Amino acid sequence: MTREEAIEKLKSYDPMSMMPALQMAIKALEEPQWIPCSERLPELGARVLVSDGEDVEMSQLGKRYRDGYVWEFSTCWNDLEDWPHWMPLPEVWRGDEE
């Protein structure tokens, strides 16, 4: 079962006493997860978080003429192998708005 199938199954299950717990579970499943670069890459130029398993940095995907895809940091370029996982940036905090 994929994450999307699990989300749809949970959304369709509707006993009133379970709704708060189910809504919490659905929200947790819908939150961004670390994505292996070997599985898929973000859109070219999209700003994302990247991780090497120890550190997390903000970067964006760039393309060098001969070397293929690389992560663009403010001071350098790094090969995808150096930062093998990425995730979308979280939503911007909007204060106490509901």
DSSP file (Angstrom, degrees, kcal/mol; ACC not computed):
  #  RESIDUE AA STRUCTURE BP1 BP2  ACC     N-H-->O    O-->H-N    N-H-->O    O-->H-N    TCO  KAPPA ALPHA  PHI   PSI    X-CA   Y-CA   Z-CA
    1    1 A M              0   0    0      0, 0.0     2,-0.1     0, 0.0     3,-0.0   0.000 360.0 360.0 360.0 135.0    0.0    0.0    0.0
    2    2 A T     >  -     0   0    0      1,-0.1     4,-2.3     4,-0.0     5,-0.2  -0.419 360.0-108.4 -86.1 166.7    1.3    3.4   -0.9
    3    3 A R  H  > S+     0   0    0      1,-0.2     4,-2.5     2,-0.2     5,-0.2   0.902 121.2  52.5 -58.4 -42.0    1.2    6.5    1.3
    4    4 A E  H  > S+     0   0    0      1,-0.2     4,-2.3     2,-0.2    -1,-0.2   0.898 108.8  48.9 -64.4 -40.8   -1.5    8.0   -1.0
    5    5 A E  H  > S+     0   0    0      2,-0.2     4,-2.5     1,-0.2    -1,-0.2   0.902 111.2  50.5 -64.6 -40.6   -3.6    4.9   -0.7
    6    6 A A  H  X S+     0   0    0     -4,-2.3     4,-2.6     2,-0.2    -2,-0.2   0.911 109.7  50.8 -63.5 -41.8   -3.3    4.9    3.1
    7    7 A I  H  X S+     0   0    0     -4,-2.5     4,-2.4     1,-0.2    -2,-0.2   0.934 111.6  47.3 -60.7 -46.5   -4.4    8.5    3.2
    8    8 A E  H  X S+     0   0    0     -4,-2.3     4,-1.7     2,-0.2    -2,-0.2   0.897 111.8  50.0 -64.1 -40.8   -7.4    7.9    1.0
    9    9 A K  H  X S+     0   0    0     -4,-2.5     4,-0.9     1,-0.2    -1,-0.2   0.926 112.8  47.0 -62.3 -44.3   -8.4    4.8    3.1
   10   10 A L  H >< S+     0   0    0     -4,-2.6     3,-0.5     1,-0.2    -2,-0.2   0.889 110.3  52.7 -65.5 -38.3   -8.1    6.9    6.3
   11   11 A K  H 3< S+     0   0    0     -4,-2.4    -1,-0.2     1,-0.2    -2,-0.2   0.841 108.6  50.4 -65.7 -32.2  -10.1    9.8    4.9
   12   12 A S  H 3< S+     0   0    0     -4,-1.7     2,-0.5    -5,-0.2    -1,-0.2   0.656  90.2  88.9 -82.7 -14.3  -12.9    7.4    3.9
   13   13 A Y    <<  +     0   0    0     -4,-0.9     9,-0.0    -3,-0.5    -4,-0.0  -0.752  55.0 173.0 -85.4 121.8  -13.2    5.8    7.4
   14   14 A D        +     0   0    0     -2,-0.5     2,-0.4     8,-0.0    -1,-0.1  -0.021  16.6 147.3-131.7  33.9  -15.6    8.0    9.4
   15   15 A P    >>  -     0   0    0      0, 0.0     3,-1.6     0, 0.0     4,-0.7  -0.589  47.6-134.3 -70.3 129.3  -16.7    6.8   12.8
   16   16 A M  G >4 S+     0   0    0     -2,-0.4     3,-0.8     1,-0.3     0, 0.0   0.816 100.5  56.7 -55.8 -37.1  -17.2    9.9   14.9
   17   17 A S  G 34 S+     0   0    0      1,-0.2    -1,-0.3     2,-0.1     4,-0.2   0.753 110.4  45.2 -69.6 -21.5  -15.3    8.7   17.9
   18   18 A M  G <> S+     0   0    0     -3,-1.6     4,-2.7     1,-0.1     5,-0.2   0.529  84.6  97.2 -96.9  -7.1  -12.1    8.1   15.9
   19   19 A M  H <X S+     0   0    0     -3,-0.8     4,-3.0    -4,-0.7     5,-0.2   0.875  80.4  50.0 -57.8 -46.0  -12.1   11.3   13.8
   20   20 A P  H  > S+     0   0    0      0, 0.0     4,-1.9     0, 0.0    -1,-0.2   0.933 115.8  43.5 -59.9 -42.8   -9.6   13.3   15.9
   21   21 A A  H  > S+     0   0    0     -4,-0.2     4,-2.1     2,-0.2    -2,-0.2   0.902 115.3  49.2 -67.2 -40.3   -7.1   10.5   15.9
   22   22 A L  H  X S+     0   0    0     -4,-2.7     4,-2.7     2,-0.2    -1,-0.2   0.897 109.2  51.8 -66.2 -39.9   -7.6    9.8   12.3
   23   23 A Q  H  X S+     0   0    0     -4,-3.0     4,-2.3    -5,-0.2    -1,-0.2   0.890 109.8  49.9 -63.4 -38.6   -7.2   13.5   11.4
   24   24 A M  H  X S+     0   0    0     -4,-1.9     4,-2.1    -5,-0.2    -1,-0.2   0.910 111.9  48.1 -64.9 -41.7   -3.9   13.5   13.3
   25   25 A A  H  X S+     0   0    0     -4,-2.1     4,-2.1     2,-0.2    -2,-0.2   0.908 111.2  50.2 -65.5 -42.6   -2.8   10.4   11.4
   26   26 A I  H  X S+     0   0    0     -4,-2.7     4,-1.9     1,-0.2    -2,-0.2   0.921 110.1  50.3 -61.8 -44.2   -3.8   11.8    8.0
   27   27 A K  H  X S+     0   0    0     -4,-2.3     4,-1.2     1,-0.2    -1,-0.2   0.913 110.0  50.2 -60.8 -43.1   -1.9   15.1    8.8
   28   28 A A  H  < S+     0   0    0     -4,-2.1     3,-0.3     1,-0.2    -1,-0.2   0.891 112.0  47.8 -63.0 -39.6    1.2   13.2    9.7
   29   29 A L  H  < S+     0   0    0     -4,-2.1    -1,-0.2     1,-0.2    -2,-0.2   0.814 110.6  51.8 -71.0 -29.6    1.1   11.1    6.5
   30   30 A E  H  < S+     0   0    0     -4,-1.9    -1,-0.2    -5,-0.2    -2,-0.2   0.677  87.2 102.3 -81.1 -17.4    0.6   14.2    4.4
   31   31 A E  S  < S-     0   0    0     -4,-1.2    -3,-0.0    -3,-0.3    -4,-0.0  -0.331  88.3 -88.7 -66.5 148.5    3.6   16.1    5.8
   32   32 A P        -     0   0    0      0, 0.0     2,-0.3     0, 0.0    -1,-0.1  -0.223  44.9-161.7 -58.5 145.5    6.6   16.1    3.6
   33   33 A Q        -     0   0    0     -3,-0.1     2,-0.2    53,-0.1    53,-0.1  -0.850  33.1 -84.7-122.9 160.0    9.1   13.3    4.0
   34   34 A W        -     0   0    0     -2,-0.3    53,-0.2    53,-0.1    16,-0.1  -0.487  45.2-153.7 -65.4 133.4   12.8   13.0    3.0
   35   35 A I  E     -A   86   0A   0     51,-3.6    51,-2.2    -2,-0.2     2,-0.2  -0.947  13.4-124.7-114.8 125.2   12.9   11.9   -0.6
   36   36 A P  E >>  -A   85   0A   0      0, 0.0     4,-1.9     0, 0.0     3,-1.4  -0.475  12.8-136.2 -67.0 136.9   16.0    9.9   -2.0
   37   37 A C  T 34 S+     0   0    0     47,-3.1    48,-0.1     1,-0.3    44,-0.1   0.811 106.6  62.2 -61.8 -28.7   17.6   11.6   -5.0
   38   38 A S  T 34 S+     0   0    0     46,-0.4    -1,-0.3     1,-0.2     3,-0.1   0.738 105.4  47.2 -68.7 -21.0   17.8    8.2   -6.5
   39   39 A E  T <4 S-     0   0    0     -3,-1.4     2,-0.3     1,-0.4    -2,-0.2   0.910 131.6 -33.9 -84.7 -49.0   13.9    8.0   -6.4
   40   40 A R     <  -     0   0    0     -4,-1.9    -1,-0.4     0, 0.0    -5,-0.0  -0.965  53.8-128.9-167.8 160.3   13.2   11.5   -7.9
   41   41 A L        -     0   0    0     -2,-0.3     3,-0.1    -3,-0.1    -4,-0.0  -0.794  28.7-108.3-112.9 155.9   14.6   15.0   -7.9
   42   42 A P        -     0   0    0      0, 0.0     3,-0.1     0, 0.0    -1,-0.1  -0.236  54.8 -73.7 -71.0 171.8   12.9   18.4   -7.2
   43   43 A E    >   -     0   0    0      1,-0.1     3,-2.1     2,-0.1    18,-0.5  -0.374  64.7 -86.2 -63.5 146.8   12.1   20.7  -10.0
   44   44 A L  T 3  S+     0   0    0      1,-0.3    18,-0.2    -3,-0.1    -1,-0.1  -0.354 114.6   9.4 -56.8 125.3   15.2   22.5  -11.4
   45   45 A G  T 3  S+     0   0    0     16,-2.3    -1,-0.3     1,-0.3     2,-0.2   0.310  90.2 140.7  86.4  -7.7   15.8   25.7   -9.3
   46   46 A A    <   -     0   0    0     -3,-2.1    15,-0.8     1,-0.1     2,-0.4  -0.487  54.8-123.4 -69.2 134.9   13.3   24.8   -6.6
   47   47 A R  E     +B   60   0A   0     -2,-0.2    42,-0.7    13,-0.2     2,-0.3  -0.689  46.9 156.2 -81.4 127.8   14.5   25.7   -3.1
   48   48 A V  E     -BC  59  88A   0     11,-3.0    11,-2.8    -2,-0.4     2,-0.4  -0.860  45.2-100.0-141.1 170.4   14.5   22.6   -0.9
   49   49 A L  E     -BC  58  87A   0     38,-2.6    38,-2.0    -2,-0.3     2,-0.3  -0.821  37.9-166.2 -92.7 140.6   16.1   21.2    2.3
   50   50 A V  E     -BC  57  86A   0      7,-3.1     7,-2.4    -2,-0.4     2,-0.3  -0.929   2.6-165.7-125.8 153.1   18.9   18.6    1.6
   51   51 A S  E     -BC  56  85A   0     34,-2.3    34,-1.5    -2,-0.3     5,-0.2  -0.994  25.5-164.6-141.1 146.0   20.5   16.2    4.1
   52   52 A D        -     0   0    0      3,-1.4     4,-0.1    -2,-0.3    -1,-0.1   0.221  68.7 -91.7-105.1  10.8   23.6   14.0    4.2
   53   53 A G  S    S+     0   0    0      2,-0.5     3,-0.1    32,-0.1    30,-0.1   0.193 122.8  43.7  97.5 -14.9   22.2   12.0    7.1
   54   54 A E  S    S+     0   0    0      1,-0.3     2,-0.3     0, 0.0    -1,-0.0   0.629 112.9  36.8-123.9 -42.7   23.9   14.3    9.7
   55   55 A D        -     0   0    0      2,-0.0    -3,-1.4     0, 0.0    -2,-0.5  -0.770  61.6-148.2-116.1 158.9   23.3   17.8    8.6
   56   56 A V  E     +B   51   0A   0     -2,-0.3     2,-0.3    -5,-0.2    -5,-0.2  -0.994  21.4 171.3-126.1 133.9   20.5   19.7    6.9
   57   57 A E  E     -B   50   0A   0     -7,-2.4    -7,-3.1    -2,-0.4     2,-0.4  -0.922  33.1-116.7-135.0 159.7   21.0   22.6    4.5
   58   58 A M  E     +B   49   0A   0     -2,-0.3     2,-0.3    -9,-0.2    -9,-0.2  -0.858  50.5 142.4 -96.6 136.6   18.8   24.7    2.2
   59   59 A S  E     -B   48   0A   0    -11,-2.8   -11,-3.0    -2,-0.4     2,-0.3  -0.860  37.9-129.2-152.8-176.4   19.7   24.4   -1.5
   60   60 A Q  E     -BD  47  72A   0     12,-1.1    12,-3.2    -2,-0.3     2,-0.4  -0.984  30.3-103.1-144.4 155.6   18.3   24.3   -4.9
   61   61 A L  E     + D   0  71A   0    -15,-0.8   -16,-2.3   -18,-0.5     2,-0.3  -0.631  43.9 173.8 -82.2 130.1   18.8   21.9   -7.8
   62   62 A G  E     - D   0  70A   0      8,-3.1     8,-2.3    -2,-0.4     2,-0.4  -0.790  24.1-132.6-126.5 172.3   21.0   23.2  -10.6
   63   63 A K  E     - D   0  69A   0     -2,-0.3     2,-0.3     6,-0.2     6,-0.2  -0.982  10.7-154.0-132.5 122.4   22.5   21.8  -13.8
   64   64 A R  E  >  - D   0  68A   0      4,-2.7     4,-1.3    -2,-0.4    -2,-0.0  -0.708  29.6-114.9 -91.4 148.6   26.1   22.1  -14.8
   65   65 A Y  T  4 S+     0   0    0     -2,-0.3    -1,-0.1     1,-0.2     4,-0.0   0.873 105.5  10.0 -50.8 -50.7   26.8   21.9  -18.5
   66   66 A R  T  4 S+     0   0    0      1,-0.1    -1,-0.2     2,-0.1    -2,-0.0   0.681 123.9  59.2-105.9 -20.8   28.9   18.7  -18.5
   67   67 A D  T  4 S-     0   0    0      1,-0.3     2,-0.2    12,-0.0    -2,-0.2   0.543  91.3-136.1 -92.7  -6.6   28.5   17.3  -15.0
   68   68 A G  E  <  -D   64   0A   0     -4,-1.3    -4,-2.7     2,-0.0    -1,-0.3  -0.595  58.4  -1.5  86.6-151.8   24.7   16.9  -14.8
   69   69 A Y  E     +D   63   0A   0     -6,-0.2    11,-0.6    -2,-0.2     2,-0.3  -0.515  65.7 166.4 -83.3 143.0   22.6   17.8  -11.8
   70   70 A V  E     -DE  62  79A   0     -8,-2.3    -8,-3.1    -2,-0.2     2,-0.4  -0.947  39.2-101.5-145.4 162.2   24.2   19.3   -8.6
   71   71 A W  E     -DE  61  78A   0      7,-3.1     7,-2.1    -2,-0.3     2,-0.6  -0.767  32.5-143.7 -86.5 134.9   23.0   21.1   -5.5
   72   72 A E  E     +DE  60  77A   0    -12,-3.2   -12,-1.1    -2,-0.4     2,-0.2  -0.895  22.0 178.1-101.0 118.1   23.6   24.9   -5.6
   73   73 A F        -     0   0    0      3,-2.8   -14,-0.1    -2,-0.6   -16,-0.0  -0.640  45.7 -99.4-107.2 172.0   24.5   26.4   -2.2
   74   74 A S  S    S+     0   0    0     -2,-0.2     3,-0.1     1,-0.2   -15,-0.0   0.791 120.3  24.7 -64.9 -26.3   25.3   30.1   -1.6
   75   75 A T  S    S-     0   0    0      1,-0.2     2,-0.3     0, 0.0    -1,-0.2   0.560 127.3  -0.4-115.9  -9.8   29.1   29.4   -1.8
   76   76 A C        -     0   0    0      2,-0.0    -3,-2.8    -5,-0.0     2,-0.4  -0.952  62.8-103.4-163.2 178.3   29.6   26.3   -3.8
   77   77 A W  E     -E   72   0A   0     -2,-0.3     2,-0.4    -5,-0.2    -5,-0.2  -0.911  30.5-165.3-113.1 144.4   28.2   23.4   -5.8
   78   78 A N  E     -E   71   0A   0     -7,-2.1    -7,-3.1    -2,-0.4     5,-0.1  -0.992  23.8-112.1-131.9 141.8   27.9   19.8   -4.4
   79   79 A D  E >>  -E   70   0A   0     -2,-0.4     3,-1.3    -9,-0.2     4,-0.7  -0.334  30.5-115.7 -64.7 152.2   27.3   16.5   -6.2
   80   80 A L  G >4 S+     0   0    0    -11,-0.6     3,-0.8     1,-0.3   -43,-0.1   0.814 113.8  65.6 -59.2 -31.7   24.0   14.8   -5.5
   81   81 A E  G 34 S+     0   0    0      1,-0.2    -1,-0.3     3,-0.1   -11,-0.0   0.795  96.1  56.8 -62.9 -27.8   25.9   11.9   -3.9
   82   82 A D  G <4 S+     0   0    0     -3,-1.3    -1,-0.2     1,-0.3    -2,-0.2   0.780 120.8  27.4 -73.7 -26.7   27.1   14.3   -1.1
   83   83 A W  S << S+     0   0    0     -3,-0.8    -1,-0.3    -4,-0.7   -31,-0.2  -0.724  75.4 172.5-133.9  78.9   23.5   15.2   -0.2
   84   84 A P        +     0   0    0      0, 0.0   -47,-3.1     0, 0.0   -46,-0.4   0.505  57.1  54.7 -78.7  -4.5   21.4   12.2   -1.2
   85   85 A H  E     +AC  36  51A   0    -34,-1.5   -34,-2.3   -49,-0.2     2,-0.3  -0.955  57.6 175.2-130.2 149.6   18.0   13.2    0.3
   86   86 A W  E     -AC  35  50A   0    -51,-2.2   -51,-3.6    -2,-0.3   -36,-0.2  -0.946   7.2-172.3-142.9 163.4   15.8   16.2   -0.1
   87   87 A M  E     - C   0  49A   0    -38,-2.0   -38,-2.6    -2,-0.3   -53,-0.1  -0.978  36.0 -93.5-152.1 153.2   12.4   17.5    1.0
   88   88 A P  E     - C   0  48A   0      0, 0.0   -40,-0.2     0, 0.0     3,-0.1  -0.265  51.4 -95.9 -61.7 154.1   10.2   20.5    0.1
   89   89 A L        -     0   0    0    -42,-0.7     3,-0.1     1,-0.1   -42,-0.0  -0.427  46.1-106.5 -65.0 145.9   10.5   23.6    2.4
   90   90 A P        -     0   0    0      0, 0.0    -1,-0.1     0, 0.0     3,-0.1  -0.264  46.8 -82.1 -67.4 164.0    7.9   23.7    5.1
   91   91 A E        -     0   0    0      1,-0.1     2,-0.2    -3,-0.1     3,-0.0  -0.330  54.8 -94.9 -64.9 151.2    5.1   26.2    4.8
   92   92 A V        -     0   0    0      1,-0.1     2,-0.2    -3,-0.1    -1,-0.1  -0.456  41.2-110.8 -67.8 135.2    5.8   29.7    5.9
   93   93 A W        -     0   0    0     -2,-0.2    -1,-0.1     1,-0.1     3,-0.1  -0.500  30.2-171.2 -67.9 133.6    4.8   30.5    9.5
   94   94 A R    >   -     0   0    0      1,-0.4     3,-0.9    -2,-0.2     2,-0.1   0.022  34.2-119.1-117.6  25.0    1.9   32.9    9.5
   95   95 A G  T 3  S-     0   0    0      1,-0.2    -1,-0.4     3,-0.0     0, 0.0  -0.442  72.3 -21.9  75.0-145.8    1.7   33.7   13.2
   96   96 A D  T 3  S+     0   0    0     -2,-0.1    -1,-0.2    -3,-0.1     2,-0.1   0.177  93.8 133.3 -89.3  17.6   -1.5   33.0   15.1
   97   97 A E    <         0   0    0     -3,-0.9    -3,-0.1     1,-0.1    -2,-0.0  -0.381 360.0 360.0 -65.4 146.1   -3.7   32.9   12.1
   98   98 A E              0   0    0     -2,-0.1    -1,-0.1    -4,-0.0    -3,-0.0   0.356 360.0 360.0-109.9 360.0   -6.1   29.9   11.9
